[in-house]
Amino acid sequence: MTRPSTLLRRALQADALVSGAMALLLSLAAGTLSRLLALPQPLLLETGLFLIGYAALVGWLGTRAVLPRALVLIVIAGNALWTLGSVALLLSGSVASNALGIAFVLLQATVVGIFAELQFIGLKRSDAALAS
């Protein structure tokens, strides 16, 4: 168990907030976004539905006085993989998005990558506080 640093707690909370907002946007407006971004509607909808559970988990973690270190590492690794997967999706040619869709995917990938980095640094600070 790890007592979270302020940075880790805030990074988890911000991740939950942004993921929750994205979950609502993608779940409720998948059809409109699909036409606007030239991305497959099922991809947008399923991503939004996944993010509902993810936001709930990360939001819950952000409220705990102590955190299971392994679970925090899974969140960090998941965010890093999400970032890489988003870029890989665009490079794979499996979606034929327009410029706005490409920008949308790259922007969200960048934000998720920043969350992964902040959470990683926050976890290191948490561990350093335990060691002292």
Beta strands, then each sheet from edge to edge (+ up, - down):
end
